[in-house]
Amino acid sequence: MLKFVIMALSITNNIADKYFSFLSKLDTSSKKMIILRLVESIEVKKKKDNNLRKMFGAWEDERSSDEIISDIKNSRVDKQNSIDF
C-alpha cells in the first residue's frame, strides 16, 4: 500500500523489507553511496522547509494602504473584452 503525504512517498514495512533485501546484497561502497544520497536528500528538504518559513510574516511595503488598493484595482482586467479562439 502506497501513501502520499505532502508530496512525499511513504512506504510500508513490507516494501521497506523488500528494498532492504535487495540493497543488502550490494557491496559496501555502493551501500555508502546510497546512504550519502539519502542523507543529502533529507538535508535538502530541511533547508527548503526553513526557507519557506522565512516567507511568513507581516506585509512590508512602503506604499500606503490607499496606494496598494489603487494598484490592485488598476491592475484588474476587464473579462468582457476576451478574445475567442
PDB file of N, CA, C and O in Angstrom:
ATOM      1  N   MET A   1       0.845  -1.171   0.000  1.00  0.00           N
ATOM      2  CA  MET A   1       0.000   0.000   0.000  1.00  0.00           C
ATOM      3  C   MET A   1       0.894   1.239   0.000  1.00  0.00           C
ATOM      4  O   MET A   1       1.747   1.387   0.875  1.00  0.00           O
ATOM      5  N   LEU A   2       0.703   2.133  -0.979  1.00  0.00           N
ATOM      6  CA  LEU A   2       1.466   3.373  -1.053  1.00  0.00           C
ATOM      7  C   LEU A   2       0.649   4.515  -0.484  1.00  0.00           C
ATOM      8  O   LEU A   2      -0.563   4.584  -0.685  1.00  0.00           O
ATOM      9  N   LYS A   3       1.310   5.405   0.222  1.00  0.00           N
ATOM     10  CA  LYS A   3       0.652   6.577   0.791  1.00  0.00           C
ATOM     11  C   LYS A   3       1.363   7.812   0.286  1.00  0.00           C
ATOM     12  O   LYS A   3       2.593   7.847   0.241  1.00  0.00           O
ATOM     13  N   PHE A   4       0.609   8.824  -0.093  1.00  0.00           N
ATOM     14  CA  PHE A   4       1.203  10.094  -0.482  1.00  0.00           C
ATOM     15  C   PHE A   4       0.956  11.099   0.625  1.00  0.00           C
ATOM     16  O   PHE A   4      -0.186  11.379   0.989  1.00  0.00           O
ATOM     17  N   VAL A   5       2.034  11.634   1.148  1.00  0.00           N
ATOM     18  CA  VAL A   5       1.939  12.573   2.250  1.00  0.00           C
ATOM     19  C   VAL A   5       2.713  13.822   1.874  1.00  0.00           C
ATOM     20  O   VAL A   5       3.942  13.797   1.807  1.00  0.00           O
ATOM     21  N   ILE A   6       2.002  14.915   1.629  1.00  0.00           N
ATOM     22  CA  ILE A   6       2.600  16.205   1.294  1.00  0.00           C
ATOM     23  C   ILE A   6       3.732  16.043   0.277  1.00  0.00           C
ATOM     24  O   ILE A   6       4.888  16.354   0.564  1.00  0.00           O
ATOM     25  N   MET A   7       3.394  15.569  -0.871  1.00  0.00           N
ATOM     26  CA  MET A   7       4.325  15.450  -1.979  1.00  0.00           C
ATOM     27  C   MET A   7       5.489  14.500  -1.681  1.00  0.00           C
ATOM     28  O   MET A   7       6.506  14.554  -2.372  1.00  0.00           O
ATOM     29  N   ALA A   8       5.369  13.654  -0.695  1.00  0.00           N
ATOM     30  CA  ALA A   8       6.424  12.701  -0.379  1.00  0.00           C
ATOM     31  C   ALA A   8       5.827  11.304  -0.414  1.00  0.00           C
ATOM     32  O   ALA A   8       4.641  11.120  -0.144  1.00  0.00           O
ATOM     33  N   LEU A   9       6.635  10.344  -0.740  1.00  0.00           N
ATOM     34  CA  LEU A   9       6.176   8.968  -0.803  1.00  0.00           C
ATOM     35  C   LEU A   9       6.466   8.282   0.515  1.00  0.00           C
ATOM     36  O   LEU A   9       7.601   8.282   0.992  1.00  0.00           O
ATOM     37  N   SER A  10       5.453   7.709   1.091  1.00  0.00           N
ATOM     38  CA  SER A  10       5.601   6.975   2.343  1.00  0.00           C
ATOM     39  C   SER A  10       5.433   5.491   2.037  1.00  0.00           C
ATOM     40  O   SER A  10       4.532   5.117   1.286  1.00  0.00           O
ATOM     41  N   ILE A  11       6.283   4.644   2.604  1.00  0.00           N
ATOM     42  CA  ILE A  11       6.221   3.216   2.304  1.00  0.00           C
ATOM     43  C   ILE A  11       5.898   2.421   3.554  1.00  0.00           C
ATOM     44  O   ILE A  11       6.124   2.873   4.676  1.00  0.00           O
ATOM     45  N   THR A  12       5.373   1.245   3.340  1.00  0.00           N
ATOM     46  CA  THR A  12       5.045   0.356   4.459  1.00  0.00           C
ATOM     47  C   THR A  12       6.280  -0.461   4.844  1.00  0.00           C
ATOM     48  O   THR A  12       7.281  -0.459   4.128  1.00  0.00           O
ATOM     49  N   ASN A  13       6.201  -1.154   5.975  1.00  0.00           N
ATOM     50  CA  ASN A  13       7.305  -2.010   6.422  1.00  0.00           C
ATOM     51  C   ASN A  13       7.582  -3.117   5.408  1.00  0.00           C
ATOM     52  O   ASN A  13       8.735  -3.486   5.188  1.00  0.00           O
ATOM     53  N   ASN A  14       6.538  -3.638   4.799  1.00  0.00           N
ATOM     54  CA  ASN A  14       6.698  -4.714   3.822  1.00  0.00           C
ATOM     55  C   ASN A  14       7.531  -4.233   2.625  1.00  0.00           C
ATOM     56  O   ASN A  14       8.428  -4.946   2.175  1.00  0.00           O
ATOM     57  N   ILE A  15       7.250  -3.063   2.122  1.00  0.00           N
ATOM     58  CA  ILE A  15       8.008  -2.511   0.998  1.00  0.00           C
ATOM     59  C   ILE A  15       9.441  -2.195   1.431  1.00  0.00           C
ATOM     60  O   ILE A  15      10.387  -2.440   0.683  1.00  0.00           O
ATOM     61  N   ALA A  16       9.596  -1.653   2.635  1.00  0.00           N
ATOM     62  CA  ALA A  16      10.939  -1.356   3.146  1.00  0.00           C
ATOM     63  C   ALA A  16      11.763  -2.640   3.257  1.00  0.00           C
ATOM     64  O   ALA A  16      12.955  -2.646   2.946  1.00  0.00           O
ATOM     65  N   ASP A  17      11.128  -3.721   3.698  1.00  0.00           N
ATOM     66  CA  ASP A  17      11.831  -5.008   3.791  1.00  0.00           C
ATOM     67  C   ASP A  17      12.279  -5.495   2.419  1.00  0.00           C
ATOM     68  O   ASP A  17      13.373  -6.042   2.282  1.00  0.00           O
ATOM     69  N   LYS A  18      11.440  -5.299   1.404  1.00  0.00           N
ATOM     70  CA  LYS A  18      11.810  -5.709   0.047  1.00  0.00           C
ATOM     71  C   LYS A  18      13.013  -4.906  -0.457  1.00  0.00           C
ATOM     72  O   LYS A  18      13.939  -5.469  -1.040  1.00  0.00           O
ATOM     73  N   TYR A  19      12.993  -3.574  -0.227  1.00  0.00           N
ATOM     74  CA  TYR A  19      14.137  -2.745  -0.623  1.00  0.00           C
ATOM     75  C   TYR A  19      15.396  -3.197   0.117  1.00  0.00           C
ATOM     76  O   TYR A  19      16.467  -3.317  -0.478  1.00  0.00           O
ATOM     77  N   PHE A  20      15.254  -3.445   1.422  1.00  0.00           N
ATOM     78  CA  PHE A  20      16.415  -3.828   2.214  1.00  0.00           C
ATOM     79  C   PHE A  20      17.003  -5.144   1.740  1.00  0.00           C
ATOM     80  O   PHE A  20      18.223  -5.291   1.681  1.00  0.00           O
ATOM     81  N   SER A  21      16.147  -6.106   1.400  1.00  0.00           N
ATOM     82  CA  SER A  21      16.669  -7.398   0.936  1.00  0.00           C
ATOM     83  C   SER A  21      17.445  -7.219  -0.370  1.00  0.00           C
ATOM     84  O   SER A  21      18.435  -7.914  -0.602  1.00  0.00           O
ATOM     85  N   PHE A  22      17.011  -6.310  -1.208  1.00  0.00           N
ATOM     86  CA  PHE A  22      17.753  -6.030  -2.440  1.00  0.00           C
ATOM     87  C   PHE A  22      19.052  -5.294  -2.134  1.00  0.00           C
ATOM     88  O   PHE A  22      20.112  -5.669  -2.637  1.00  0.00           O
ATOM     89  N   LEU A  23      18.976  -4.241  -1.305  1.00  0.00           N
ATOM     90  CA  LEU A  23      20.147  -3.412  -1.014  1.00  0.00           C
ATOM     91  C   LEU A  23      21.202  -4.147  -0.194  1.00  0.00           C
ATOM     92  O   LEU A  23      22.390  -3.843  -0.302  1.00  0.00           O
ATOM     93  N   SER A  24      20.784  -5.106   0.621  1.00  0.00           N
ATOM     94  CA  SER A  24      21.754  -5.823   1.460  1.00  0.00           C
ATOM     95  C   SER A  24      22.729  -6.645   0.624  1.00  0.00           C
ATOM     96  O   SER A  24      23.795  -7.017   1.116  1.00  0.00           O
ATOM     97  N   LYS A  25      22.390  -6.932  -0.614  1.00  0.00           N
ATOM     98  CA  LYS A  25      23.260  -7.715  -1.493  1.00  0.00           C
ATOM     99  C   LYS A  25      24.329  -6.861  -2.183  1.00  0.00           C
ATOM    100  O   LYS A  25      25.225  -7.396  -2.835  1.00  0.00           O
ATOM    101  N   LEU A  26      24.236  -5.541  -2.040  1.00  0.00           N
ATOM    102  CA  LEU A  26      25.203  -4.647  -2.688  1.00  0.00           C
ATOM    103  C   LEU A  26      26.530  -4.642  -1.937  1.00  0.00           C
ATOM    104  O   LEU A  26      26.593  -5.000  -0.761  1.00  0.00           O
ATOM    105  N   ASP A  27      27.593  -4.230  -2.637  1.00  0.00           N
ATOM    106  CA  ASP A  27      28.895  -4.109  -1.976  1.00  0.00           C
ATOM    107  C   ASP A  27      28.904  -2.878  -1.062  1.00  0.00           C
ATOM    108  O   ASP A  27      28.019  -2.026  -1.142  1.00  0.00           O
ATOM    109  N   THR A  28      29.903  -2.803  -0.208  1.00  0.00           N
ATOM    110  CA  THR A  28      29.977  -1.755   0.811  1.00  0.00           C
ATOM    111  C   THR A  28      30.008  -0.347   0.215  1.00  0.00           C
ATOM    112  O   THR A  28      29.329   0.548   0.717  1.00  0.00           O
ATOM    113  N   SER A  29      30.785  -0.143  -0.846  1.00  0.00           N
ATOM    114  CA  SER A  29      30.881   1.205  -1.426  1.00  0.00           C
ATOM    115  C   SER A  29      29.544   1.647  -2.037  1.00  0.00           C
ATOM    116  O   SER A  29      29.191   2.824  -1.965  1.00  0.00           O
ATOM    117  N   SER A  30      28.820   0.731  -2.623  1.00  0.00           N
ATOM    118  CA  SER A  30      27.507   1.066  -3.177  1.00  0.00           C
ATOM    119  C   SER A  30      26.525   1.427  -2.064  1.00  0.00           C
ATOM    120  O   SER A  30      25.741   2.367  -2.202  1.00  0.00           O
ATOM    121  N   LYS A  31      26.571   0.683  -0.968  1.00  0.00           N
ATOM    122  CA  LYS A  31      25.707   0.986   0.174  1.00  0.00           C
ATOM    123  C   LYS A  31      26.015   2.365   0.738  1.00  0.00           C
ATOM    124  O   LYS A  31      25.105   3.130   1.056  1.00  0.00           O
ATOM    125  N   LYS A  32      27.307   2.681   0.862  1.00  0.00           N
ATOM    126  CA  LYS A  32      27.697   4.002   1.376  1.00  0.00           C
ATOM    127  C   LYS A  32      27.218   5.117   0.449  1.00  0.00           C
ATOM    128  O   LYS A  32      26.769   6.164   0.917  1.00  0.00           O
ATOM    129  N   MET A  33      27.313   4.896  -0.864  1.00  0.00           N
ATOM    130  CA  MET A  33      26.871   5.899  -1.822  1.00  0.00           C
ATOM    131  C   MET A  33      25.368   6.152  -1.669  1.00  0.00           C
ATOM    132  O   MET A  33      24.931   7.302  -1.699  1.00  0.00           O
ATOM    133  N   ILE A  34      24.588   5.105  -1.507  1.00  0.00           N
ATOM    134  CA  ILE A  34      23.142   5.248  -1.328  1.00  0.00           C
ATOM    135  C   ILE A  34      22.835   5.969  -0.020  1.00  0.00           C
ATOM    136  O   ILE A  34      21.964   6.838   0.023  1.00  0.00           O
ATOM    137  N   ILE A  35      23.551   5.608   1.050  1.00  0.00           N
ATOM    138  CA  ILE A  35      23.349   6.270   2.343  1.00  0.00           C
ATOM    139  C   ILE A  35      23.629   7.759   2.223  1.00  0.00           C
ATOM    140  O   ILE A  35      22.850   8.578   2.711  1.00  0.00           O
ATOM    141  N   LEU A  36      24.746   8.121   1.569  1.00  0.00           N
ATOM    142  CA  LEU A  36      25.089   9.535   1.416  1.00  0.00           C
ATOM    143  C   LEU A  36      24.019  10.292   0.638  1.00  0.00           C
ATOM    144  O   LEU A  36      23.662  11.414   0.998  1.00  0.00           O
ATOM    145  N   ARG A  37      23.513   9.686  -0.420  1.00  0.00           N
ATOM    146  CA  ARG A  37      22.474  10.347  -1.212  1.00  0.00           C
ATOM    147  C   ARG A  37      21.184  10.511  -0.423  1.00  0.00           C
ATOM    148  O   ARG A  37      20.515  11.538  -0.540  1.00  0.00           O
ATOM    149  N   LEU A  38      20.831   9.527   0.366  1.00  0.00           N
ATOM    150  CA  LEU A  38      19.638   9.643   1.205  1.00  0.00           C
ATOM    151  C   LEU A  38      19.796  10.755   2.239  1.00  0.00           C
ATOM    152  O   LEU A  38      18.876  11.543   2.459  1.00  0.00           O
ATOM    153  N   VAL A  39      20.976  10.814   2.874  1.00  0.00           N
ATOM    154  CA  VAL A  39      21.240  11.868   3.863  1.00  0.00           C
ATOM    155  C   VAL A  39      21.179  13.241   3.198  1.00  0.00           C
ATOM    156  O   VAL A  39      20.606  14.178   3.755  1.00  0.00           O
ATOM    157  N   GLU A  40      21.770  13.360   2.006  1.00  0.00           N
ATOM    158  CA  GLU A  40      21.729  14.638   1.281  1.00  0.00           C
ATOM    159  C   GLU A  40      20.304  15.029   0.948  1.00  0.00           C
ATOM    160  O   GLU A  40      19.954  16.205   1.040  1.00  0.00           O
ATOM    161  N   SER A  41      19.476  14.076   0.567  1.00  0.00           N
ATOM    162  CA  SER A  41      18.089  14.403   0.228  1.00  0.00           C
ATOM    163  C   SER A  41      17.321  14.887   1.449  1.00  0.00           C
ATOM    164  O   SER A  41      16.444  15.742   1.331  1.00  0.00           O
ATOM    165  N   ILE A  42      17.641  14.352   2.614  1.00  0.00           N
ATOM    166  CA  ILE A  42      16.998  14.809   3.853  1.00  0.00           C
ATOM    167  C   ILE A  42      17.447  16.227   4.183  1.00  0.00           C
ATOM    168  O   ILE A  42      16.626  17.063   4.559  1.00  0.00           O
ATOM    169  N   GLU A  43      18.736  16.507   4.046  1.00  0.00           N
ATOM    170  CA  GLU A  43      19.259  17.838   4.354  1.00  0.00           C
ATOM    171  C   GLU A  43      18.705  18.884   3.404  1.00  0.00           C
ATOM    172  O   GLU A  43      18.429  20.006   3.828  1.00  0.00           O
ATOM    173  N   VAL A  44      18.536  18.550   2.141  1.00  0.00           N
ATOM    174  CA  VAL A  44      17.970  19.493   1.168  1.00  0.00           C
ATOM    175  C   VAL A  44      16.544  19.834   1.557  1.00  0.00           C
ATOM    176  O   VAL A  44      16.147  20.996   1.476  1.00  0.00           O
ATOM    177  N   LYS A  45      15.761  18.840   1.982  1.00  0.00           N
ATOM    178  CA  LYS A  45      14.376  19.093   2.388  1.00  0.00           C
ATOM    179  C   LYS A  45      14.330  19.994   3.606  1.00  0.00           C
ATOM    180  O   LYS A  45      13.471  20.871   3.691  1.00  0.00           O
ATOM    181  N   LYS A  46      15.243  19.793   4.560  1.00  0.00           N
ATOM    182  CA  LYS A  46      15.274  20.641   5.746  1.00  0.00           C
ATOM    183  C   LYS A  46      15.572  22.083   5.372  1.00  0.00           C
ATOM    184  O   LYS A  46      14.955  23.002   5.908  1.00  0.00           O
ATOM    185  N   LYS A  47      16.517  22.291   4.453  1.00  0.00           N
ATOM    186  CA  LYS A  47      16.864  23.637   4.028  1.00  0.00           C
ATOM    187  C   LYS A  47      15.691  24.299   3.330  1.00  0.00           C
ATOM    188  O   LYS A  47      15.431  25.480   3.558  1.00  0.00           O
ATOM    189  N   LYS A  48      14.975  23.569   2.485  1.00  0.00           N
ATOM    190  CA  LYS A  48      13.825  24.125   1.783  1.00  0.00           C
ATOM    191  C   LYS A  48      12.732  24.500   2.765  1.00  0.00           C
ATOM    192  O   LYS A  48      12.101  25.545   2.607  1.00  0.00           O
ATOM    193  N   ASP A  49      12.489  23.670   3.784  1.00  0.00           N
ATOM    194  CA  ASP A  49      11.475  23.971   4.777  1.00  0.00           C
ATOM    195  C   ASP A  49      11.816  25.254   5.531  1.00  0.00           C
ATOM    196  O   ASP A  49      10.938  26.075   5.797  1.00  0.00           O
ATOM    197  N   ASN A  50      13.087  25.423   5.872  1.00  0.00           N
ATOM    198  CA  ASN A  50      13.494  26.618   6.595  1.00  0.00           C
ATOM    199  C   ASN A  50      13.306  27.861   5.738  1.00  0.00           C
ATOM    200  O   ASN A  50      12.893  28.901   6.251  1.00  0.00           O
ATOM    201  N   ASN A  51      13.599  27.777   4.447  1.00  0.00           N
ATOM    202  CA  ASN A  51      13.406  28.925   3.569  1.00  0.00           C
ATOM    203  C   ASN A  51      11.935  29.276   3.442  1.00  0.00           C
ATOM    204  O   ASN A  51      11.592  30.454   3.352  1.00  0.00           O
ATOM    205  N   LEU A  52      11.067  28.288   3.434  1.00  0.00           N
ATOM    206  CA  LEU A  52       9.639  28.533   3.333  1.00  0.00           C
ATOM    207  C   LEU A  52       9.135  29.254   4.575  1.00  0.00           C
ATOM    208  O   LEU A  52       8.285  30.139   4.479  1.00  0.00           O
ATOM    209  N   ARG A  53       9.644  28.888   5.715  1.00  0.00           N
ATOM    210  CA  ARG A  53       9.203  29.534   6.959  1.00  0.00           C
ATOM    211  C   ARG A  53       9.592  31.011   7.006  1.00  0.00           C
ATOM    212  O   ARG A  53       8.917  31.806   7.660  1.00  0.00           O
ATOM    213  N   LYS A  54      10.664  31.380   6.325  1.00  0.00           N
ATOM    214  CA  LYS A  54      11.090  32.775   6.318  1.00  0.00           C
ATOM    215  C   LYS A  54      10.127  33.661   5.529  1.00  0.00           C
ATOM    216  O   LYS A  54      10.141  34.883   5.682  1.00  0.00           O
ATOM    217  N   MET A  55       9.291  33.049   4.686  1.00  0.00           N
ATOM    218  CA  MET A  55       8.373  33.824   3.860  1.00  0.00           C
ATOM    219  C   MET A  55       7.154  34.320   4.633  1.00  0.00           C
ATOM    220  O   MET A  55       6.468  35.240   4.187  1.00  0.00           O
ATOM    221  N   PHE A  56       6.888  33.727   5.769  1.00  0.00           N
ATOM    222  CA  PHE A  56       5.727  34.120   6.541  1.00  0.00           C
ATOM    223  C   PHE A  56       6.023  35.371   7.361  1.00  0.00           C
ATOM    224  O   PHE A  56       7.161  35.602   7.770  1.00  0.00           O
ATOM    225  N   GLY A  57       4.995  36.169   7.594  1.00  0.00           N
ATOM    226  CA  GLY A  57       5.176  37.359   8.408  1.00  0.00           C
ATOM    227  C   GLY A  57       4.299  38.495   7.919  1.00  0.00           C
ATOM    228  O   GLY A  57       3.449  38.317   7.047  1.00  0.00           O
ATOM    229  N   ALA A  58       4.518  39.640   8.483  1.00  0.00           N
ATOM    230  CA  ALA A  58       3.722  40.810   8.147  1.00  0.00           C
ATOM    231  C   ALA A  58       4.103  41.335   6.767  1.00  0.00           C
ATOM    232  O   ALA A  58       5.239  41.191   6.316  1.00  0.00           O
ATOM    233  N   TRP A  59       3.128  41.943   6.116  1.00  0.00           N
ATOM    234  CA  TRP A  59       3.337  42.563   4.816  1.00  0.00           C
ATOM    235  C   TRP A  59       4.225  43.775   4.990  1.00  0.00           C
ATOM    236  O   TRP A  59       3.965  44.616   5.851  1.00  0.00           O
ATOM    237  N   GLU A  60       5.269  43.877   4.186  1.00  0.00           N
ATOM    238  CA  GLU A  60       6.152  45.030   4.250  1.00  0.00           C
ATOM    239  C   GLU A  60       6.109  45.751   2.911  1.00  0.00           C
ATOM    240  O   GLU A  60       6.400  45.165   1.868  1.00  0.00           O
ATOM    241  N   ASP A  61       5.744  47.024   2.952  1.00  0.00           N
ATOM    242  CA  ASP A  61       5.645  47.809   1.732  1.00  0.00           C
ATOM    243  C   ASP A  61       5.739  49.282   2.124  1.00  0.00           C
ATOM    244  O   ASP A  61       5.249  49.683   3.180  1.00  0.00           O
ATOM    245  N   GLU A  62       6.362  50.071   1.280  1.00  0.00           N
ATOM    246  CA  GLU A  62       6.497  51.497   1.577  1.00  0.00           C
ATOM    247  C   GLU A  62       5.281  52.294   1.128  1.00  0.00           C
ATOM    248  O   GLU A  62       5.130  53.463   1.482  1.00  0.00           O
ATOM    249  N   ARG A  63       4.415  51.656   0.344  1.00  0.00           N
ATOM    250  CA  ARG A  63       3.212  52.353  -0.118  1.00  0.00           C
ATOM    251  C   ARG A  63       2.170  52.399   0.993  1.00  0.00           C
ATOM    252  O   ARG A  63       2.169  51.564   1.898  1.00  0.00           O
ATOM    253  N   SER A  64       1.286  53.385   0.909  1.00  0.00           N
ATOM    254  CA  SER A  64       0.185  53.454   1.866  1.00  0.00           C
ATOM    255  C   SER A  64      -0.876  52.433   1.465  1.00  0.00           C
ATOM    256  O   SER A  64      -0.859  51.916   0.348  1.00  0.00           O
ATOM    257  N   SER A  65      -1.793  52.148   2.377  1.00  0.00           N
ATOM    258  CA  SER A  65      -2.845  51.180   2.067  1.00  0.00           C
ATOM    259  C   SER A  65      -3.701  51.657   0.903  1.00  0.00           C
ATOM    260  O   SER A  65      -4.139  50.846   0.088  1.00  0.00           O
ATOM    261  N   ASP A  66      -3.949  52.979   0.813  1.00  0.00           N
ATOM    262  CA  ASP A  66      -4.734  53.519  -0.306  1.00  0.00           C
ATOM    263  C   ASP A  66      -4.014  53.316  -1.639  1.00  0.00           C
ATOM    264  O   ASP A  66      -4.650  53.027  -2.652  1.00  0.00           O
ATOM    265  N   GLU A  67      -2.691  53.467  -1.639  1.00  0.00           N
ATOM    266  CA  GLU A  67      -1.925  53.254  -2.871  1.00  0.00           C
ATOM    267  C   GLU A  67      -1.956  51.783  -3.288  1.00  0.00           C
ATOM    268  O   GLU A  67      -2.068  51.472  -4.474  1.00  0.00           O
ATOM    269  N   ILE A  68      -1.859  50.895  -2.328  1.00  0.00           N
ATOM    270  CA  ILE A  68      -1.900  49.461  -2.626  1.00  0.00           C
ATOM    271  C   ILE A  68      -3.263  49.082  -3.199  1.00  0.00           C
ATOM    272  O   ILE A  68      -3.344  48.366  -4.197  1.00  0.00           O
ATOM    273  N   ILE A  69      -4.325  49.562  -2.570  1.00  0.00           N
ATOM    274  CA  ILE A  69      -5.684  49.289  -3.054  1.00  0.00           C
ATOM    275  C   ILE A  69      -5.868  49.827  -4.459  1.00  0.00           C
ATOM    276  O   ILE A  69      -6.453  49.158  -5.311  1.00  0.00           O
ATOM    277  N   SER A  70      -5.374  51.027  -4.707  1.00  0.00           N
ATOM    278  CA  SER A  70      -5.471  51.630  -6.032  1.00  0.00           C
ATOM    279  C   SER A  70      -4.712  50.801  -7.068  1.00  0.00           C
ATOM    280  O   SER A  70      -5.212  50.589  -8.173  1.00  0.00           O
ATOM    281  N   ASP A  71      -3.515  50.333  -6.726  1.00  0.00           N
ATOM    282  CA  ASP A  71      -2.733  49.499  -7.641  1.00  0.00           C
ATOM    283  C   ASP A  71      -3.461  48.195  -7.970  1.00  0.00           C
ATOM    284  O   ASP A  71      -3.462  47.744  -9.116  1.00  0.00           O
ATOM    285  N   ILE A  72      -4.076  47.600  -6.954  1.00  0.00           N
ATOM    286  CA  ILE A  72      -4.818  46.355  -7.180  1.00  0.00           C
ATOM    287  C   ILE A  72      -5.997  46.595  -8.110  1.00  0.00           C
ATOM    288  O   ILE A  72      -6.216  45.832  -9.051  1.00  0.00           O
ATOM    289  N   LYS A  73      -6.753  47.648  -7.850  1.00  0.00           N
ATOM    290  CA  LYS A  73      -7.906  47.949  -8.698  1.00  0.00           C
ATOM    291  C   LYS A  73      -7.486  48.281 -10.124  1.00  0.00           C
ATOM    292  O   LYS A  73      -8.164  47.889 -11.073  1.00  0.00           O
ATOM    293  N   ASN A  74      -6.385  48.992 -10.285  1.00  0.00           N
ATOM    294  CA  ASN A  74      -5.931  49.375 -11.626  1.00  0.00           C
ATOM    295  C   ASN A  74      -5.351  48.199 -12.407  1.00  0.00           C
ATOM    296  O   ASN A  74      -5.295  48.240 -13.636  1.00  0.00           O
ATOM    297  N   SER A  75      -4.926  47.167 -11.714  1.00  0.00           N
ATOM    298  CA  SER A  75      -4.336  46.016 -12.402  1.00  0.00           C
ATOM    299  C   SER A  75      -5.384  44.996 -12.843  1.00  0.00           C
ATOM    300  O   SER A  75      -5.050  44.014 -13.506  1.00  0.00           O
ATOM    301  N   ARG A  76      -6.627  45.217 -12.487  1.00  0.00           N
ATOM    302  CA  ARG A  76      -7.695  44.285 -12.870  1.00  0.00           C
ATOM    303  C   ARG A  76      -7.920  44.318 -14.373  1.00  0.00           C
ATOM    304  O   ARG A  76      -7.733  45.344 -15.026  1.00  0.00           O
ATOM    305  N   VAL A  77      -8.320  43.184 -14.900  1.00  0.00           N
ATOM    306  CA  VAL A  77      -8.545  43.045 -16.340  1.00  0.00           C
ATOM    307  C   VAL A  77     -10.038  42.907 -16.585  1.00  0.00           C
ATOM    308  O   VAL A  77     -10.735  42.191 -15.867  1.00  0.00           O
ATOM    309  N   ASP A  78     -10.516  43.597 -17.599  1.00  0.00           N
ATOM    310  CA  ASP A  78     -11.928  43.508 -17.964  1.00  0.00           C
ATOM    311  C   ASP A  78     -12.146  42.201 -18.717  1.00  0.00           C
ATOM    312  O   ASP A  78     -11.642  42.032 -19.827  1.00  0.00           O
ATOM    313  N   LYS A  79     -12.882  41.293 -18.129  1.00  0.00           N
ATOM    314  CA  LYS A  79     -13.071  39.971 -18.726  1.00  0.00           C
ATOM    315  C   LYS A  79     -14.043  39.989 -19.901  1.00  0.00           C
ATOM    316  O   LYS A  79     -14.097  39.020 -20.658  1.00  0.00           O
ATOM    317  N   GLN A  80     -14.805  41.057 -20.074  1.00  0.00           N
ATOM    318  CA  GLN A  80     -15.772  41.124 -21.162  1.00  0.00           C
ATOM    319  C   GLN A  80     -15.079  41.313 -22.514  1.00  0.00           C
ATOM    320  O   GLN A  80     -15.673  41.030 -23.555  1.00  0.00           O
ATOM    321  N   ASN A  81     -13.852  41.779 -22.510  1.00  0.00           N
ATOM    322  CA  ASN A  81     -13.129  42.019 -23.740  1.00  0.00           C
ATOM    323  C   ASN A  81     -12.201  40.854 -24.096  1.00  0.00           C
ATOM    324  O   ASN A  81     -11.152  41.058 -24.707  1.00  0.00           O
ATOM    325  N   SER A  82     -12.589  39.638 -23.715  1.00  0.00           N
ATOM    326  CA  SER A  82     -11.737  38.491 -24.010  1.00  0.00           C
ATOM    327  C   SER A  82     -11.826  38.113 -25.473  1.00  0.00           C
ATOM    328  O   SER A  82     -12.820  38.402 -26.139  1.00  0.00           O
ATOM    329  N   ILE A  83     -10.799  37.476 -25.967  1.00  0.00           N
ATOM    330  CA  ILE A  83     -10.729  37.071 -27.371  1.00  0.00           C
ATOM    331  C   ILE A  83     -11.154  35.621 -27.478  1.00  0.00           C
ATOM    332  O   ILE A  83     -10.653  34.771 -26.741  1.00  0.00           O
ATOM    333  N   ASP A  84     -12.079  35.325 -28.391  1.00  0.00           N
ATOM    334  CA  ASP A  84     -12.494  33.945 -28.619  1.00  0.00           C
ATOM    335  C   ASP A  84     -11.612  33.312 -29.670  1.00  0.00           C
ATOM    336  O   ASP A  84     -11.315  33.927 -30.695  1.00  0.00           O
ATOM    337  N   PHE A  85     -11.198  32.100 -29.423  1.00  0.00           N
ATOM    338  CA  PHE A  85     -10.357  31.380 -30.383  1.00  0.00           C
ATOM    339  C   PHE A  85     -11.139  30.335 -31.096  1.00  0.00           C
ATOM    340  O   PHE A  85     -10.595  29.627 -31.944  1.00  0.00           O
TER     341      PHE A  85
END
